[in-house]
């Protein structure tokens, strides 16, 4: 009889962000932990700050081009301006299917040499790799000017088991 599979290794931290600039700064700090082959899945309501976080990631990774929402083009590639990995920024909001519909983007080909960030990727890109960073951004919904966001970062797999996600709170 085979031994049961070990549960996936996880690292998790929760942060409170109170402004768009703090969200961008969180992205810059997170970029220091990222390397080629990393998949980052971003989840949150419309206007939660997913693209703002990705803009900070692009700044921290030192990539070319303005990081803007790729909603209508689905994916944008931002080459590195230094020796770092390119940033592949995907918005899967308009894609209804799972990985089958994502195959045309060739993310499996891009992943080993890039940092791939997928907004709205839940249920669509998990099959790319068991090792990924899931970032969930919660904000107050409705008619509010509240800029406070609760951000939960969960690293899955060996890649993230020893990552110091708590250092992002600095």
N, C-alpha and C positions, 0 to 999 in steps of 0.2 A: 504494500500500500504506500502510495506516494505521500510525502509530507505536504500539508497545505501550503499554498504560496504565501510568502511573506507579504504583509501589507506594504503598499508603496511608501517609500520614505517621503517625509514632508517637512517643510519649514514654513512657519507662518508668522506674520506680524500684522498689527493693525495700527493705523495712523489717522490723525485728524488733520485735515488740510482746510485752511480758512480763506484762501484766495486763489485766483488763477495763477498768480506769480508763484505761490507756494507749490501748486500742482506742477508747474513747469520746473521748479527747482527739484522737486521729488524726481521728475524724469531725468534731470541732469545727474543726480546722485545715483539713481538706478542704473544709468548707462555705465557707470564705473564697474558694476557687477556683471555686466553682460559681455558675451563673447560670441564669436561666430558659432552658429549651430543652435542658438537659443531661440525658443518660441515663447512669445509673450502674448497671452490672450487677455484682452481688455473687455470688461463687461460693465454696464451701467446704463442708466436712463439717458435719453437724449439730453444733451447739455450737461452731463455729469462731469466732463473734463477729460474724456478719453483722448481726444486729439490734442488737447493742451499738454497732457502728460507725454504724448508721443513727440510733440514739438520739443519738449525738454530732452527727451531721449536723443533726438536728432542732434541737438546742440551738444549734448554730452559725448555722443559718439563722433562728433566732428564730421557730419555728412554735408553734402552739397545740396542746395535747393531748399526752398521754404517747405516745411512740413505742414501741409494743409490736409483737410479731410479728403480722402480719395473716394467719397461716396459715389460719384458718377463714373469714375474710371475704374473702380473696384480696387486697384493696386497701383502703388507708385514705388519705384526703386530710387533710393537716394545713395549715390556712390560716396565712399569715404573720401575726405580731403587729405587724409593721412594714411597710415598703414592699417587702420582698423577695418572692421567688416562694414559692408554696405547695410543700410536699413531698408527692409522691404515692409511697407506700410499698407495693410489690407483693410478694407472696410467691407465686411461680409453682410451688412445689413440688408442689402437688396437680393442676396442669394438665399434661396429657399431651401435648397437641398443640402446634403451633407458633403463629405469629402469628394464624392463623385462630381458634383458641380464645381468644386474648387480645383479639380485636377487641371483644368485649362490654364490655371495660373501657374502651374509647375512649381508650387511651393516646396514639394519634396526635393526638387532639384536645387532650388535657391537656399533651402534651410542650412545645409552643411557649411556654406561660406558666408552666410548673412545672419543678421539679427532680424527675425521675422516678427512683426507686431500685427496682430489681427484683432480689430475691433469687431464686436458682435460675433465672435468665433465659436461660442459654446454650441456643441452639437454638430460642429462642422469641420473642425481641424484637429480634434484630439487624437485621431488616428495617425497623424504625422509623427508624433513622438510621445512616449510616456513621460519624458522629462520636459517639463514646461513650467512657466511662471504664470499663474492666474492672478489677475488684478481685478478686483471688484470695487467699483466706486459707487457709493450710495450718497444720494442727495435728497433733500426735501423736495417733494413734487408739488405741483400746483402753482398758484400765483404767489411766488415768493422771491425776494431778492437775497435770500440767505445763500452765502457763498460757502458755507461749511460742507465739507465732504468727509465721509468716513471711507477710508481706503483699506482694503484687506488684500495683502499679498500672500499667496500660497505657492510655495515652490514644491513641485512634485518630482520625485525620482532622485537618483543618486546625485545628479548634477547640483541639485538645490539642497540636499540634505545638510550640507555643511556651510551653506551660504549664510552670511551674517545679515539677514534681512532687517534685524533690529537696528543696525547701523544707519538705516535709511531715515530713522526718526531724528537724527542729529540736526 
